[in-house]
Amino acid sequence: MGSAPSNRAAIRADGLVKRYGSHRALDGFDLEVPRGIVFGLLGPNGAGKTTAVRTLTTLARCDSGSATVAGHDVRTEPFEVRRRIGLSGQSPAVDEILSGRQNLVLFARLNRLGRAEARRRADELLDQFGLTDTGSKAVRHYSGGMRRRLDLAVTLLLRPEVLFLDEPTTGLDPSNRNEVWEAVRSLVADGTTVLLTTQYLDEADQLAATVAVMGAGRVIAEGNPDELKRKVGGDRLEVTVEHACDIGAAREALAAWAVGEPRVEPALRRIGVEVGDRVAALSGALAELNERRIALADIGLRKPTLDDVFLKITGTTTQKGA
């Protein structure tokens, strides 16, 4: 990327290299994250996301390159960096026997807050994350979404400038994921910068103002979600045929409206083509398919998604682990 330094950057990395034996987990990793946004860091398995987070949070030391977080160098000022960040991993780190309030007070005391300040800060965070009514309940009785919200609250006890969230909603159902999303939005509204790694592309689409896609230890694409989608192309017309034997004929029928090569997925009996005029393509394709007496299981138009971006850039639609 090589962009000019910015005093407004909450996170900046220049040419980070991290080796594990002969393997370069980071290989010239560059990143600049403005203050006060959610920044999504995506990548397929082995791309280097977790290594990047561990390096930026001072849990791992890079072999070369430089990085600053909240204005402090991660190599020469690790203590100053740690004072200004929060880190939430994939599994909540709270005690299930204690109540939500007791957890917050305990962690506050471990972070050297006085008794009165610890209790006051615990009550503030329970209110902020909608947990006041359940603050006296043992965490083992919390739902998954409530536990994740409590875990986020723990990371905010010292009001970090920058919060690192490593796949915060892994394993949660849609309702609980929405609870965590709302909590993240409220953090950013209060001025916190969030670096989010996630295996859910819709999560990045919902939360991130900017997305960087990693591959082989470096950033290979960056932009806001809409910018990245535009790079993939325009609207797509997708047709699913009832009978696999009709795939070839359906592909021919769609060719007149296709911009570029159709994408055929035989196992799903589906053909997808990028189109220019979405209305003309849909009506014309329906007429042609009907004339050829091709039975359809489904037909529809859709806009590009981050999954399409991911497929084009990395060659895969999944991204688990790091």
N, C-alpha and C positions, 0 to 999 in steps of 0.2 A: 504494500500500500504506500509506505513512504510519505505520508502526509506530514505537513509542517507541525511543529509542536504547538500545543494550545494550552493556555493557562486555564481554560475551562474544562479540560479533560479530567474526569474522575479516575479513569484508568487509562494508562498508556503503556504499550509494549512495543519495543523496537528490536527486531531481529533475534527473538529469544530462541535459544537452542537448548534442548534437554535430551541427554543420551541415557539410555539404559543398555549398557553393553554396546553392541554395534547398531542398535536400533535408535533412531532419532524420533522420540515421541513429539518433540517440537523441533521444527526445522525452518527457522526464519519466521517465527510467529510475530506478526505486527497487529496492533489493535489500538484504537482510540475510542473511548466511550465518553460522550459528553455527560455533564452532570444532570441529574434530575430526570432520567428516563429509565425505561426497562430496555436493556440491550440483550437480544437473544443470541446465544452461541450454539449453533447446530453443527452436526457432523455425524457421519456413519461410525459404526463400531471401529475403534482404533484410530480415529481421526486426531485425537489429542486434546479433547475438551477437558477431561478431568485433570490431565497433566497441566493444562493452561491454568485452571482454577487453583490447583495446588501450588503452582509457582507464584501466582499473583497474590495468594493469601499467605505466603511465606512458609507453607508446609513442605515445599520442595525447592531446592536451590538450582537455578539454571546454570548451564555450563558457559554460556556466553549470551550477549545481548543485554538489554536493560529494560526496566519496567518501573513505573511509579503508580501508586494507588493513593488517592486522596492527597496527592502532592508529595509523597514520600517514597524513597527508593526501596524496593523490596529486598535488595541485597545488603545495603549499608544501613538501612533504618528499619529493620523488621519489627522492632518493638513499637515504633511510631505507627507503622502500617496496621499492626494488630489492634492498637487502641482505637482505630478509626473504622474498622470493618466488622461485619457480622457474617457468619457462614452457617448455612443450613444445608445439611446433607440429605441423602435420600431417605433416611430413617429418622423419625423423631428421637431426640436424645433426652426426653423427659422421663421422670420417675413415675411409673404407673401406680405405685402405692400412695404417693402423695397427691394432694389436691392440686388443681391448677394454680391457685394462689400460693400454696406452700412451695411448689416448684419455682415460681417466679421469685419469691422471697429468698429461697435457698441460693439460686444462681446469682441474685443480686448481692447477697452477702459474700459469696465466693469471689465476686468482682469488687469487693471492698466497699460496698455502699453501707452506710450506717443503718441500724435497725429501722428507724423511722422513715428514712429515705427509701429503703428497700420495700417497706410496706406501701408507701405512697406510690412508688413506681409500679409495683405489682398491680395495684388497683387501677392505675392509669391504663396499663396495657390490657388488663381484662376488659375494661370498657372499650378501648380502641378496637379490640378484636371480637367484640360481641360475646364475651365469655363471662360477664359479670354474674349472670344467673347460675352458672355452673362452676364458679370459682372455688366453691367449697366441696365440690364433688371429686372423688378419687379419679385420676386420669384413666384408670382401667375401664371406667364406664363411659369414656368419651368416644364419640364417633371418630372415624379416620380424619375427616375434615377438621374436627375440633382439635385433635392432637396436632395436626400440622399447623393450625393457627396458633396454638400454644407454643409450638416449637419456634415459629416466627417471632412470637412475642419475646421469648427468651433471648433471641439474637438481637433484639432491639433494646434490651435493658440499658445499655450504655449509649443509646442514640447514635448508631454508626452512620457515618457519611455514605458508606458503600456497603451494600448487602449482596453476598454471593449466594445464589439459590441453585443447588445442584439437583435437578430433576425433582422439584418439590411436590409434584402430584402423582408420582409413580405409584400405581396400585390403588388409587382412589377412584370411587365411582363418580359419574358426571356431576351429581349434586355436590359432593365434597370438593371436587375440583373447582366448581364455581365459587364455593366459599373461599378457597385459597386465592383464586383469581381476584376476588373483591378485596381481600386483605392486601395483596400486592399492589393493586391500584391505589388503595388508600395510603400506602407507604410512599409511593411516588408523588402523590398529591401533597404529601407533607415534606417533600424535598429529598427523599432518599434516592440514591442511584442504585439500580438493581441490575446485576449481571446474572442472566438466567440461562442455564443449560437445561434442555428438555428433549425427551424422545417423542413428544407430541407436537406435530407441526401446527395443529390448530391452536395449541397453547401459545406458541410464538406469534401466530397470526393475531390472536386476541390481545396479547399483552405488549409485545415488543414494538417500540418505535423504529428500531433498527435491528437488522438481523445480519450476522456474519456466519457464513458456511465454511466449516473447516474440512480439510482433506490432507492427509499425509503430513500433519503437524504444522500446517499453515492456513491462513485465511485465503480461500479461493474465490469467494464472492461476497459482496456486502451491499446493503441498501435497505430501504424500508420495504416491507412486504409487498406493497403494490409495485414498486420499481422492479423487484426481482420477478414478480409474476409477469410483468410486461415483457421481460427478456425472453420468457418462454414462448410467448405468442398470444394470439387473441382467443376468442371463444372457440370451444370445441363442441362438435356434434358427435354424440355417442349413440351407437345403435347396438342393441343386443338381440340376436336372432334366436328364434325358438329352436331351430335345428342346425347343428354344426355343419351340415352339408351345404347350407346357404351362405356360409361366411364369404366364400369367393365371390358369389353373385352380389352380395350386399356391398362388398368392398368396391366392386365395379360401379355399382349404383351411386355410391357416395363420391366417386372420383371427380365428378364434374364440379363439385363444390369444395373440394379439398385444396388447402394451401399447404403445399408440401406433401410428404408421404403419410398415408394413413398408418395408424398404430393398431395392429391386430393382436388380440389376446385370445387365441384359440380355446384355451381352457375355460374362459368365461363366455365364449361365443360373442365377443364384443369387438367392434371396430370403432375407432375414434379418429376424427379428422378435424384439423384446425380449419375454420371457415372465416370468410370475410364478412359477408352480409348474413347475419344470423337468422333473420326472419325468412329471407329467400331460400337459404340453405335448408331450413327445417321443412318448409312447405314443399320445396322442390324434391327433396330427398324422400319425403313421405309419398309423394305422387309416383316417383320412380320405383320405390320399393313395392308399392301397391300394384303397379303395372306388372312387375316381375313376379307377383304373387309370393313375396317373401314374408313369412309369418314372423312378427316381432314380439319379443318378450318385453322390450323397453326401448324408448327413444327419448333423447333429451339434449338440451344445450346446457353447458356449464362453463364458468369462467375458470382460468387457471388457478391452481392452489399452490401453496408452498410445497406440497407433495410433488407436484409437477416440476417445480424448480429443483427440488432435491433429486428427483430422478434424472433430470437433464444434466445437472452438475456432477453428481456423484455416481450415477448409474444404479442407485438403490433407492427404495422407498422407505426403508426402515433405518433407525439410528438408535440402537440401544447400547448402553454402556458408553465408553469414551475411549 
